[in-house]
């Protein structure tokens, strides 16, 4: 990738992509033994057949790290090249530290800043927009964005109207600056907080800190008005697609594929009807993953790329909606700058060595901090 002078006709290209899912699959048949539902109801109303569910050791950060390593492999770059890591998630490891910082440490991305982004299921579109604009502004050159979720940990497994919908997984993109036209062309981001109550996790934040009552009443899990969210989603998906092509000075005829947030096949079908586009323009894999929130768009995109459906120079719209309420769309000309490096094996070995070094460096830093604290901590406190 050439060295680009700051601020001069810079484009943000997606040059790496990767995904990760937990080991365990939960089928509709298995779910029907847990709550009063059937495979037929779930398939007819949502298009979901199964979803991946994290075990106790699989977390938003661990899935995010796997997806990120895979994206760095595709991009064939070192974690040291990263300037920034953004993690879009509704299921962070903690309120703080950010999941992005934990992933930065695991990757050994020693020169990168890191922060989490909360825009629910629209999070990946928001992260893609922010990352591309930082690159286009010239202030940074290489940004890793990750959508990672372990929604199974905040689902009420006794509520059949929500627990059948969600799943776990992660997807990541590496974006880099280039003079070559293409990559992320334009975006629209929207929000309507008046609909915040339609889809939310009521407790665990400052409005209702976690307490005995909130645990007893399951208020730390997802609550949703499904019908209202459905109506909102079908309207904004089509609107956002129209707006983003118009901002790019294009029409829907210029678009090859739409990669929608995977919440419900019927929502995607309604958007296709509304836009008067054939359904096969919409990339869908919700049957295998369920709704993985901020991870659903990269999970769908990566599958379509590995199936050779999406080709270089295809124009794509990524479009999503979710809690907030939020929605948005991004128009991308796909994979214009990718070149096959002859040194891929060597670079991969180097990355694996760097991940081991990162583990050791992190352990040494923790150890040093503990020793420093023991040696000087009390002295400094006493001085004050
Ligand atoms: N199994 C069987 N029956 C179920 C059920 C389940 N898992 N969940 C709900 N039902 C029942 C309801 O109790 C209701 O029964 P009733 O008629 O006796 O009262 C009936 O099915 C219809 O419920 P309704 O909520 O009207 O169904 P729906 O067609 O709207 O489908 C959703 C429900 C949740 C699938 C749909 O509203 C939806 O997908 N909404 C959007 C959700 C979403 O995308 N959220 C994430 C946004 S990022």
Boltz pocket constraint, residues with backbone or C-beta under 6 A from the ligand:
constraints:
  - pocket:
      binder: B
      contacts: [[A, 36], [A, 37], [A, 38], [A, 41], [A, 42], [A, 45], [A, 46], [A, 121], [A, 160], [A, 161], [A, 162], [A, 164], [A, 199], [A, 224], [A, 225], [A, 226], [A, 227], [A, 229], [A, 230], [A, 233], [A, 263], [A, 264], [A, 291], [A, 321], [A, 322], [A, 323]]
      max_distance: 6.0
